[in-house]
Amino acid sequence: MPPARKPRGRAKKFDPIDRAAAKPPTGKPRDLSAHGFEHATEDEPVARGVNSGIGAIEAVTESTLSEFQSTSPNFTQSNDNNESSTSNLVPRLAPAPTPAPAAAPAQSVSSLKAPKSVGPGHEEAYFTRNERWQQDRERYLGAETKEVKFSNFILKDVHIDELIAMGSAVCRNLEVFMSYYHSSGSESRNYAKDLTEEAVIRLAENCPNLRKVKLECTKGLTDRALTCFFEKCPNLTDLAITALSQGDRVKAMTGTAFDDLRETLDLAPKLIELRVELNESKTFMKAMRDLTIAREKLLVQLVRTDELWHRKEEYSYLHVHEVNYLKGRKRERGRGGNIKRGEDGYTLGRPAWVEDYYY
């Protein structure tokens, strides 16, 4: 098969302007007298008479305007005194978009509907899902309720406000309020990170007989929340407020609550165990050590919680690292530790393995 022959000559360049279309028309000139121009053609200068020129412009305007009105609904023509002109083109403004409805403000405690009557309830009200709270809240909570616990539960401000709305018959007798945080497989759906400091303060003010409070997996709670519990709950023995895991913790506590507790011994005189998020700043650590020296039987636990992912088994688990401080020094707790908890606080003693071996 013979090779293909190359085209001779230069390749034609692309011309963006069509030269043929740009040439003037040839042939017989077109008569424009039918359009209102007398004795005028395309190749001759147009002689516009006063009457003929105005009539042609009005004819073109009316035809153009009718086409424009049929295709554009945003313009209209004003026909005052039955006159049509280009100056009567009045823009019709489109209606303003309807603004989006504003978000409903959060309900206050006073606006929440309180039950008509409060029954005895359960001594220990345990809610394992948010649906249980909505369905069984009024049946579980009552005058005999001493403990309220949440597990696998997303705790928010509305839950505390609904508890307060039950009335003083429930809140005054409450002694334990706990919200647990644990790993639930691939995704944890139990936390209190949406809980605001104002709601925590309302809980302390309305439940003065609390002895044990645990709020795990919170976010952004400061020393103000700790001080409020110290001031409003004189029977408090255990208080735990830890931050959110998964690397989203905020070092909101600076240690000022430790100073308040150290300087005023009347605040929470029965406090035995205090558990807060670990903060390695010098100001925080110094305030914590000074507090444990001033209150010799108070144990302070500094906690760091991380939720880790097991790649091989494909599940998440919690890694909790805690450091215990008693009398200004780091202590070991458990079987190998030398601290013991009594009714009035922690004391130093022999490790558990020593007592089991020698005694």
C-alpha positions in Angstrom: 0.0 0.0 0.0 1.6 3.3 -1.0 2.2 5.8 1.7 -0.3 8.6 2.2 0.6 11.8 0.3 1.1 14.9 2.3 -1.0 17.9 1.3 0.8 20.5 -0.7 0.9 24.1 0.3 0.5 25.7 3.6 -2.3 24.8 6.0 -5.1 27.3 6.1 -5.0 29.3 9.3 -8.2 29.6 11.4 -9.7 33.0 11.1 -12.1 34.0 13.9 -13.6 36.6 11.7 -15.6 35.5 8.8 -14.3 37.7 6.0 -16.9 36.6 3.5 -19.7 37.6 5.9 -18.0 40.9 6.5 -18.1 42.0 2.9 -20.7 44.5 1.9 -23.8 43.0 0.1 -23.8 42.9 -3.7 -26.6 43.0 -6.1 -29.8 45.1 -6.4 -30.2 47.5 -3.4 -33.2 46.7 -1.2 -36.0 49.2 -1.1 -36.6 50.6 2.4 -39.7 52.8 1.6 -42.0 50.1 2.9 -40.5 50.7 6.4 -41.4 54.4 6.5 -38.3 55.8 4.8 -39.0 57.6 1.5 -36.6 57.4 -1.4 -34.0 55.5 0.6 -32.1 52.3 -0.2 -29.3 50.3 1.7 -26.5 51.9 -0.4 -27.8 55.4 -0.1 -27.8 57.9 2.9 -31.1 57.6 4.7 -33.1 60.8 4.7 -35.3 60.7 7.8 -38.3 62.9 7.6 -39.8 64.2 10.8 -43.2 62.4 10.5 -41.9 59.3 8.7 -38.9 58.8 11.1 -41.0 59.1 14.2 -43.6 56.7 12.8 -41.0 54.1 12.0 -39.5 54.3 15.5 -42.9 54.0 17.1 -43.7 51.0 14.9 -40.5 49.2 15.9 -41.0 50.1 19.6 -44.5 48.7 19.7 -43.5 45.4 18.1 -40.4 45.1 20.2 -42.3 45.9 23.4 -45.1 43.4 22.8 -42.5 40.6 22.3 -40.5 41.7 25.4 -43.7 41.7 27.6 -44.6 38.2 26.5 -41.2 36.8 27.5 -40.3 39.0 30.5 -42.8 39.1 33.4 -40.6 41.6 35.4 -41.5 44.6 33.3 -44.8 46.3 32.5 -45.9 49.3 30.3 -47.6 52.3 31.7 -50.4 53.4 29.2 -51.4 56.8 30.7 -53.4 58.9 28.2 -53.2 56.0 25.7 -49.7 57.0 24.8 -46.9 54.5 24.1 -43.3 55.5 24.3 -40.0 54.1 25.4 -40.0 56.4 28.5 -43.0 54.5 29.8 -41.1 51.3 30.4 -41.5 50.9 34.2 -39.5 48.1 35.9 -41.7 45.8 37.9 -39.7 44.8 41.0 -39.8 41.1 41.9 -41.4 40.5 45.3 -38.9 40.3 48.2 -38.1 36.8 49.3 -39.9 35.6 52.4 -37.4 35.6 55.3 -36.7 32.3 56.9 -38.5 31.8 60.2 -36.4 32.6 63.2 -35.2 29.7 65.4 -37.5 29.2 68.3 -35.8 30.4 71.6 -34.9 27.8 74.1 -37.6 27.1 76.6 -37.0 28.3 80.1 -37.6 26.3 83.2 -40.7 28.3 84.0 -42.2 27.7 80.6 -41.9 23.9 80.8 -45.1 22.1 81.6 -44.9 20.6 85.1 -46.8 17.4 85.9 -50.2 17.8 87.7 -49.1 15.5 90.5 -45.9 13.9 91.5 -46.0 10.2 92.5 -43.6 8.3 94.6 -41.4 7.3 91.6 -38.4 4.9 91.8 -35.7 5.3 94.4 -33.1 4.8 91.6 -34.2 6.2 88.2 -31.9 4.7 85.5 -32.3 6.0 81.9 -30.4 4.1 79.2 -31.8 5.9 76.2 -33.2 9.3 75.4 -36.5 7.6 74.4 -36.8 6.2 77.9 -36.6 9.7 79.4 -39.4 11.0 77.2 -41.6 8.0 77.9 -41.0 7.2 81.5 -39.7 10.4 83.1 -42.9 11.2 85.0 -43.3 7.6 86.1 -39.7 7.1 87.3 -39.2 10.4 89.0 -41.0 11.1 92.2 -40.9 12.2 95.8 -38.9 9.0 96.8 -36.3 9.3 94.0 -32.8 9.5 95.4 -30.7 8.7 92.4 -30.9 9.7 88.7 -28.4 8.0 86.4 -27.8 8.2 82.6 -26.1 5.7 80.4 -25.9 5.5 76.6 -27.6 8.9 76.8 -27.0 12.2 75.2 -27.5 14.7 78.0 -28.5 18.2 77.2 -29.8 21.3 78.9 -33.4 20.4 78.3 -33.1 17.3 80.4 -31.9 19.2 83.4 -34.6 21.8 82.9 -37.3 19.1 82.7 -36.0 17.6 85.9 -36.2 21.0 87.7 -39.7 21.5 86.3 -40.8 18.4 88.3 -40.7 20.6 91.3 -39.0 20.8 94.6 -40.6 17.5 95.7 -38.2 15.7 93.4 -35.2 18.0 93.4 -34.9 18.5 97.1 -34.7 14.8 97.8 -32.2 14.0 95.0 -28.8 12.8 96.3 -27.1 11.3 93.2 -26.8 12.6 89.7 -24.6 10.7 87.3 -24.0 10.7 83.6 -21.7 7.9 82.4 -19.5 7.9 79.3 -18.4 4.6 77.7 -17.4 3.3 74.3 -20.3 1.9 72.2 -18.5 0.3 69.3 -17.7 2.2 66.2 -19.3 5.5 67.4 -20.0 6.8 70.9 -23.5 8.1 71.2 -23.4 8.9 74.9 -22.0 12.2 76.0 -22.7 15.6 77.7 -20.7 17.9 75.4 -23.8 19.9 74.6 -24.4 20.6 78.3 -23.9 24.3 79.1 -22.5 25.8 82.2 -25.7 27.6 83.0 -27.6 24.4 83.0 -25.1 22.8 85.4 -25.4 25.8 87.7 -29.2 25.5 87.7 -28.8 21.8 88.7 -26.6 22.7 91.7 -29.0 25.5 92.8 -32.2 23.5 92.6 -30.7 20.2 94.1 -28.9 21.3 97.3 -28.9 17.8 98.8 -26.7 16.2 96.2 -23.9 14.0 97.6 -22.5 12.5 94.4 -22.3 14.2 91.0 -20.6 12.7 87.9 -20.6 14.5 84.5 -18.4 12.7 82.0 -17.6 13.7 78.5 -18.5 17.4 78.9 -17.0 20.3 77.0 -16.1 23.8 78.1 -17.2 23.7 81.8 -15.0 26.0 83.8 -14.1 26.5 87.5 -17.4 28.4 87.9 -19.3 25.1 87.7 -17.1 23.5 90.4 -17.5 26.5 92.7 -21.2 26.5 92.3 -21.4 22.9 93.5 -19.1 23.7 96.4 -21.3 26.6 97.5 -24.8 25.2 96.9 -24.3 21.5 97.9 -22.9 21.3 101.5 -23.4 17.5 101.6 -21.2 16.9 98.5 -18.8 14.0 99.0 -17.9 13.1 95.3 -17.7 15.4 92.3 -16.4 14.4 88.9 -16.5 16.6 85.8 -14.3 15.4 83.0 -13.9 16.6 79.5 -14.7 15.2 76.0 -12.4 12.5 74.6 -11.3 12.0 71.0 -8.8 14.8 71.3 -11.5 17.5 71.5 -10.8 18.4 75.1 -10.6 22.1 76.1 -8.5 23.1 79.1 -11.2 25.3 80.5 -10.4 24.8 84.2 -7.5 26.9 85.4 -7.5 26.1 89.2 -9.3 29.1 90.6 -12.0 26.7 92.1 -9.1 24.9 94.0 -8.1 28.2 95.5 -11.7 29.0 96.6 -12.0 25.5 98.2 -8.6 25.9 100.0 -9.2 29.4 101.3 -12.8 28.8 102.5 -13.0 25.6 104.6 -16.8 25.9 104.9 -17.2 25.1 101.2 -18.1 21.5 100.7 -16.8 20.4 104.1 -17.6 16.7 103.4 -15.9 16.5 100.1 -13.7 13.4 99.8 -13.0 12.8 96.1 -12.7 15.4 93.4 -12.2 14.2 89.8 -11.4 16.7 87.0 -9.7 16.8 83.6 -5.9 16.8 83.6 -4.3 20.1 83.0 -0.5 20.2 83.1 -0.1 24.0 83.4 2.0 25.2 86.4 -0.8 27.4 87.8 -3.3 24.5 87.8 -0.9 22.0 89.3 0.2 24.4 92.0 -3.4 25.2 93.0 -4.2 21.5 93.1 -1.2 20.6 95.3 -1.9 23.4 97.7 -5.5 22.2 98.0 -4.5 18.6 98.9 -2.1 19.9 101.5 -4.7 22.1 103.1 -7.3 19.3 103.1 -5.4 16.3 104.0 -8.2 13.8 103.5 -9.2 15.0 100.1 -8.2 12.9 97.1 -7.9 14.8 93.7 -7.9 12.7 90.6 -6.6 14.2 87.3 -8.0 12.2 84.4 -7.3 12.0 80.7 -9.7 9.9 78.6 -9.0 8.9 75.0 -11.2 6.8 72.7 -8.9 4.7 70.6 -9.6 2.6 67.5 -8.5 -1.0 67.3 -7.7 -1.5 63.6 -7.5 -5.2 63.5 -10.7 -5.9 65.4 -12.4 -2.7 64.2 -13.9 -1.5 67.4 -13.3 1.5 69.7 -12.3 1.3 73.3 -11.6 3.8 76.1 -8.2 4.4 77.5 -8.4 6.2 80.9 -5.3 7.6 82.5 -5.6 9.0 86.0 -3.2 10.4 88.5 -4.1 10.6 92.2 -2.9 13.3 94.6 -3.2 13.2 98.4 -1.4 15.5 100.8 0.4 17.2 97.9 2.0 14.1 96.5 1.2 11.6 93.8 -0.2 8.4 95.2 -1.0 4.9 93.9 -4.5 3.5 94.2 -5.8 0.0 94.0 -4.2 -3.2 95.2 -0.7 -1.9 94.9 -1.5 1.5 96.3 -1.1 2.8 99.9 -4.3 4.9 100.2 -7.6 3.9 101.7 -10.9 5.6 101.7 -12.9 5.9 104.9 -16.1 7.5 105.9 -14.5 10.9 106.5 -11.9 10.8 103.7 -8.7 9.1 102.4 -5.8 8.1 104.6 -2.4 6.6 104.0 -1.7 2.9 105.0 -0.1 -0.3 103.9 -0.6 -1.6 100.4 -3.3 -4.2 100.1 -0.8 -6.9 99.0 1.3 -6.3 102.1 -1.7 -6.9 104.4 -2.7 -10.0 102.6 0.9 -11.5 102.7 2.0 -10.5 106.2 -1.3 -10.3 108.2 
